[in-house]
Amino acid sequence: MNAADIKERRVAWALLLICPLSLVMLCIYIATLDDGSRLFELHPRIYLQVTCILWAAVMAILPILRLRRKLALPMWFLAILYADMYIFVTSLYNGMYMELHWWANFTHVVSSLVVASIVFMALCVMDARSPSHVTFGSRGGMVVMTILLACAFGVIWEVGEGFVEIITQYDYMSYGAVHTLLNLAADLIGAFIMGAIAWFMLGRHDTEYFASKVRIGAKNIDVG
């Protein structure tokens, strides 16, 4: 093992042992609350508990994949991703969506930043692996494509929220047209922030460099 591999494995163990367990404990705490708790005024108990369990599973999957040498992701992306998951879950738990009218838009900015990060990494991998005559163009072209695709995923998410509520006949996530439009505006802000970061990073490294940080399979991870 090289120094980078040892560091990544230590981070993976820390994420695996701390993050999922913290959300499971939060789920147990929610189960002990009285039915009249103010926390349930906006979201039902089952929604909060399922949210904790699902995000705990996601938090566990990524470090397990790294420890089993199946998938390695950049540290900067993991930091943004885990911060976003904690912000979302703890916001529900603390009732911040009820207390702060702007909080939902803030969390959408952070979530959009995560989505745009995934898009950026995927585009870098595609650009690095494509034939020389297949390209996204200039540095600006990569940035514009990152922003547009990230915004598109934001629209898909909002449409998905609407379908869930049509099927369940319960207002879980979407609180009207104005709320949805504000969410989309927040998604745009997050995408632009990542676009600015991508512009800066591409000024220092080419797409091959960022593609090399996304490693799949033991053979690629061992030489990373």
C-alpha positions as CSV (number, residue, x, y, z in Angstrom):
1,M,0.0,0.0,0.0
2,N,1.2,3.5,-0.8
3,A,0.6,6.5,1.4
4,A,-2.4,7.7,-0.6
5,D,-4.1,4.3,-0.3
6,I,-3.5,4.2,3.5
7,K,-5.0,7.6,3.9
8,E,-8.0,6.8,1.8
9,R,-8.6,3.6,3.7
10,R,-8.4,5.4,7.1
11,V,-10.9,8.0,5.9
12,A,-13.2,5.1,4.6
13,W,-13.1,3.4,8.0
14,A,-13.9,6.7,9.8
15,L,-16.9,7.4,7.5
16,L,-18.1,3.8,7.8
17,L,-18.0,3.7,11.6
18,I,-19.2,7.2,12.4
19,C,-21.6,8.4,9.8
20,P,-24.2,5.6,9.4
21,L,-24.3,5.0,13.1
22,S,-25.0,8.6,13.9
23,L,-28.0,8.6,11.6
24,V,-29.3,5.3,13.0
25,M,-29.1,6.8,16.5
26,L,-31.1,9.8,15.2
27,C,-33.7,7.5,13.7
28,I,-34.1,5.8,17.1
29,Y,-34.4,9.1,18.8
30,I,-37.2,10.2,16.4
31,A,-39.0,6.9,17.3
32,T,-39.1,8.0,21.0
33,L,-40.7,11.4,20.3
34,D,-44.3,12.0,21.3
35,D,-46.8,12.1,18.5
36,G,-47.5,15.7,19.3
37,S,-44.0,16.8,18.8
38,R,-43.6,20.0,16.7
39,L,-41.2,18.1,14.5
40,F,-44.1,16.2,13.0
41,E,-46.1,19.3,12.0
42,L,-44.3,19.4,8.6
43,H,-43.1,15.9,8.1
44,P,-44.6,12.6,9.4
45,R,-42.5,10.4,11.6
46,I,-42.2,7.6,9.0
47,Y,-40.8,10.1,6.4
48,L,-38.1,11.3,8.9
49,Q,-37.2,7.7,9.9
50,V,-37.0,6.4,6.3
51,T,-34.8,9.4,5.4
52,C,-32.4,8.6,8.2
53,I,-32.2,4.9,7.2
54,L,-31.8,5.6,3.5
55,W,-29.0,8.2,4.0
56,A,-27.3,5.9,6.5
57,A,-27.2,3.2,3.8
58,V,-25.7,5.6,1.3
59,M,-23.1,6.7,3.8
60,A,-22.2,3.1,4.4
61,I,-22.1,2.0,0.8
62,L,-19.4,4.3,-0.4
63,P,-16.7,3.5,2.2
64,I,-17.5,-0.2,1.9
65,L,-16.8,0.0,-1.8
66,R,-13.5,1.8,-1.1
67,L,-12.4,-0.7,1.5
68,R,-13.2,-3.6,-0.9
69,R,-11.3,-1.7,-3.6
70,K,-14.3,-1.4,-5.9
71,L,-14.6,2.4,-6.1
72,A,-12.5,5.3,-5.1
73,L,-13.7,8.9,-5.3
74,P,-11.9,12.3,-4.8
75,M,-11.7,13.5,-1.2
76,W,-13.1,16.9,-2.1
77,F,-16.2,15.3,-3.5
78,L,-16.7,13.0,-0.5
79,A,-16.5,16.1,1.8
80,I,-19.2,17.9,-0.2
81,L,-21.4,14.8,-0.4
82,Y,-21.3,13.9,3.3
83,A,-21.8,17.5,4.3
84,D,-24.9,17.7,2.1
85,M,-26.3,14.5,3.6
86,Y,-25.8,15.7,7.1
87,I,-27.2,19.1,6.4
88,F,-30.4,17.6,4.9
89,V,-31.0,15.1,7.7
90,T,-30.1,17.3,10.6
91,S,-32.2,20.1,9.1
92,L,-35.3,17.9,9.2
93,Y,-34.5,16.8,12.7
94,N,-34.0,20.3,14.0
95,G,-37.1,21.6,12.2
96,M,-35.0,24.2,10.3
97,Y,-37.3,24.0,7.3
98,M,-40.1,25.3,9.6
99,E,-38.0,27.9,11.5
100,L,-36.1,29.4,8.6
101,H,-38.1,30.2,5.4
102,W,-34.9,30.4,3.3
103,W,-33.3,27.2,4.6
104,A,-34.9,24.9,2.0
105,N,-33.3,27.1,-0.8
106,F,-29.9,26.9,0.9
107,T,-30.0,23.1,1.1
108,H,-31.0,23.1,-2.6
109,V,-27.9,25.1,-3.4
110,V,-25.7,22.6,-1.5
111,S,-27.4,19.6,-3.2
112,S,-27.1,21.2,-6.6
113,L,-23.4,21.6,-5.9
114,V,-23.1,17.9,-5.2
115,V,-25.0,17.0,-8.4
116,A,-22.9,19.4,-10.5
117,S,-19.8,17.9,-8.9
118,I,-20.9,14.4,-10.1
119,V,-21.6,15.8,-13.6
120,F,-18.2,17.5,-13.7
121,M,-16.4,14.3,-12.8
122,A,-18.4,12.3,-15.3
123,L,-17.7,14.8,-18.1
124,C,-14.0,14.7,-17.2
125,V,-14.0,10.9,-17.4
126,M,-15.8,11.0,-20.8
127,D,-13.5,13.6,-22.1
128,A,-10.4,11.8,-21.0
129,R,-11.6,8.4,-22.4
130,S,-13.0,9.7,-25.7
131,P,-11.0,9.7,-29.0
132,S,-9.1,12.9,-29.6
133,H,-11.6,14.1,-32.2
134,V,-14.5,13.8,-29.6
135,T,-14.3,16.7,-27.2
136,F,-16.4,19.1,-25.2
137,G,-14.4,22.0,-26.6
138,S,-12.7,24.5,-24.5
139,R,-12.5,24.9,-20.7
140,G,-15.6,27.1,-21.0
141,G,-17.4,24.4,-22.8
142,M,-16.8,22.0,-19.9
143,V,-18.1,24.5,-17.5
144,V,-21.2,25.3,-19.5
145,M,-22.0,21.7,-20.0
146,T,-21.6,21.1,-16.2
147,I,-24.0,23.9,-15.4
148,L,-26.7,22.9,-17.9
149,L,-26.7,19.2,-17.0
150,A,-26.8,20.0,-13.3
151,C,-29.8,22.2,-13.8
152,A,-31.5,19.5,-15.9
153,F,-31.2,17.1,-13.0
154,G,-32.7,19.7,-10.7
155,V,-35.8,19.9,-12.9
156,I,-36.0,16.1,-13.0
157,W,-36.0,16.0,-9.2
158,E,-38.8,18.6,-8.9
159,V,-40.9,16.6,-11.3
160,G,-40.2,13.5,-9.3
161,E,-41.4,15.2,-6.1
162,G,-44.6,16.1,-7.8
163,F,-45.2,12.5,-9.0
164,V,-44.5,11.2,-5.5
165,E,-47.1,13.5,-4.0
166,I,-49.7,12.7,-6.7
167,I,-49.3,9.0,-6.0
168,T,-49.2,9.2,-2.2
169,Q,-51.7,12.1,-1.9
170,Y,-49.5,13.7,0.8
171,D,-47.5,16.9,0.6
172,Y,-44.1,15.5,1.6
173,M,-41.7,17.8,-0.3
174,S,-43.4,20.1,-2.7
175,Y,-45.2,23.1,-1.2
176,G,-46.6,24.9,-4.2
177,A,-45.4,26.4,-7.5
178,V,-43.6,29.3,-5.9
179,H,-41.6,27.0,-3.6
180,T,-40.7,24.8,-6.6
181,L,-39.5,27.8,-8.6
182,L,-37.4,29.0,-5.7
183,N,-35.8,25.5,-5.5
184,L,-35.0,25.6,-9.2
185,A,-33.4,29.1,-8.7
186,A,-31.3,27.7,-5.8
187,D,-30.3,24.7,-8.0
188,L,-29.1,27.2,-10.6
189,I,-27.0,29.0,-8.0
190,G,-25.4,25.7,-6.9
191,A,-24.6,24.8,-10.4
192,F,-23.0,28.1,-11.1
193,I,-20.9,27.8,-7.9
194,M,-19.6,24.4,-9.1
195,G,-19.1,25.9,-12.6
196,A,-16.9,28.6,-11.1
197,I,-15.0,25.9,-9.1
198,A,-14.6,23.8,-12.3
199,W,-13.3,26.8,-14.2
200,F,-10.7,27.3,-11.5
201,M,-9.7,23.6,-11.3
202,L,-9.4,23.2,-15.0
203,G,-7.1,26.1,-15.0
204,R,-4.7,24.1,-12.9
205,H,-5.2,20.5,-14.2
206,D,-6.6,18.9,-17.4
207,T,-9.6,16.5,-17.5
208,E,-7.2,13.5,-17.5
209,Y,-6.1,14.5,-14.0
210,F,-9.7,14.6,-12.6
211,A,-10.6,11.5,-14.4
212,S,-7.7,9.7,-12.7
213,K,-9.2,10.5,-9.3
214,V,-12.3,8.4,-10.1
215,R,-11.0,4.8,-10.0
216,I,-13.1,1.7,-10.5
217,G,-11.8,-1.8,-9.7
218,A,-8.8,-3.0,-7.6
219,K,-6.4,-2.8,-10.5
220,N,-7.0,0.9,-11.0
221,I,-7.2,1.7,-7.2
222,D,-3.9,-0.1,-6.5
223,V,-2.0,2.1,-8.9
224,G,-3.9,5.3,-7.9
